[in-house]
Amino acid sequence: MQDFMQYLPHMQEIKSDILDKVLFEIQDYDEAKFSSKDVEKALNSTHLSIENLKALLSSAAEEFIEELAFKSSKTKIKYFGNSISLFTPLYLSNYCNSKCVYCGFQKGNKIARAKLNEYEIHQEMKAIAKTGLQEILMLTGEGREFANVEYIAKACAIAKEYFKVIGVEIYPMNEDEYKILHENGCDYVTIFQETYNPLKYSKIHLGGEKRIFPYRFNAQERALKAGMRGVAFAALLGIDDFRKDALATALHAYFLQQKYPHAEISLSVPRLRPIINNAKIHPKDVSEKRLLQVLCAYRLFLPFAGITISSRERIGFRDEVIKLGATKMSAGVSVGIGEHSGEKKGDDQFEISDERSVEEILTMLKNANLQAVMSDSIYVG
Amino acid sequence: MDDKLKIGKYEFNSRFILGSGKFSLELIKSAIEEADAQIITLALRRAYTGEVENILDYIPKNITLLPNTSGARNAQEALRIARLSRELGCGELIKIEVISDSKYLLPDNYETIKACELLAKDGFTPLPYMYADLYVARAMRDAGAAAIMPLAAPIGSNKGLCAKEFIQILLNEIDLPIIVDAGIGSPSQACEAMQMGVSAVMANTAIAEAKNIALMAKAFSLAIKAGREGYLAGLASASEAKASSPLTGFLRD
């Protein structure tokens, strides 16, 4: 089996010490050492240190969930006000060459595979644009042989005809490849590290390019070097010790932002969800309360960062956390292939819990005195 | 008393400028009804047209929109955004924001000077958001700025007049309206800024975060008016007590 720390020949290596810094911090992190006093100290700090963050992610902080939510909501208002950004994901393809045990798209899983052609991309985007959305996030399975750089670049160019903000959540690329996407209109790159525990990572990524841990970790940095405006981070909470993974996610974003001050940073808080052919996949210990704890800790540690709440979560939870710390939500979501404009021809990656249309989300926001932001970007090129 | 705020060729009765980044319907309504704000800033990147409702739907037509170049990371991008703003019918009054640090959202003075030059040459009336730095303010004035907008403290911090000494220097030396932008967190801080002689105060977070938005909007309005009148009245010196009658009236020559 491929060494998960060893780059494949086509993978670009960059000089960066961020991985070492993050791994050092999580290795050292013993959440049980933090007491109520440490949590109170963190809650009273105006500028959170890494130690403060560790306290807020500890079990001791669970008792302070109300205080945490209160401070987080105040911070959210301070930095983002009542604005909530909206976007929708568009799955271009669900072919995949990686074997990741928690994912519905994994190689070998018996699902309906599909990939949109150029005509279908137009149709899907037309249908999405009609809803009023101006931001799109395009996704593919892992594996460049199924959706190569040229194909994704073409999809970005098409997206530019319909949307103001274009992001991708695809397999990690080299800097020159990200440059091609950027030239075609893409500005945001999302990569979920899934888990920051290298050993666990190697045990659940059994094959394919995704198995290479450091190449994935450094993807955001390569994207920024290629000129991308923003990058997004997440661990799939529930795969491993969620406290350590949450800590690592925040620190990954933090160290990267220190190195690239212009970078627009955002985070997501996904949990495991049941997938086709494996209903047992479920977050073991990440309750909603703990998920909110992580979200609030992110908000206080990185007050300027965007935080996206996934449609994996139930409606009641999503509608409340956008008041408490999240700044962005998906709307009108389909995680299958080809469903926006016609019949679905490829299966879903996971089960979603919020199937509301864009219109329904807009009504909910209005009733909550929140302002939908369809685009926070403007093309100046 | 005729005491209008003059910015370039524009005149306003109100010295309260509302920022709209932390959108709240209640905030906009209260700022207009309770605080008589006549100017509302607007990030052009948020001002889309089309079927989806947006912030423009909530701002009355008699309010002056002050578009900003928020999102620009350099002077060229600011120019491009300003031009788009003009094409949309927002006129030539524009607040320059050039920010390339996404953590603290502090303005890039160097690029902002360049943006001032470019925009003024292109027919705009630029109002640059900046750190209170005398050299920079002079360069902006010489480049064609119609007002200077120093931050009092980091945006959204509500920390008040952290940059007071430096804003005072701008007031002493720059013959343009000085408008305090960002960081003002309470009516008393707004009043203090106005007492110093600044021409107007911009606020957003301080009001948006208040428990009673309407009441806070009104409090800001009163504080800004009180501060202005205090300034115009001429403040007594706080440094030493002075006798109220002349002490040297006995002298002859």
Interface residues (C-beta under 8 A of the other chain):
Chain A: K74 I77 K78 Y79 F80 G81 N82 S83 G132 Q134 K164 Q257 P261 H262 A263 E264 I265 F304 L362 K366 N369 Q371 A372 V373 M374 S375 D376 S377 I378 V380
Chain B: G21 K22 F23 S24 L25 E26 A43 L44 R45 R46 Y48 G50 E51 V52 E53 N54 I55 G71 A72 R73 Q76 E77 R80 I81 L84 S100 D101 S102 K103 Y104 L105 G156 S157 N158 N204 T205 A208 E209
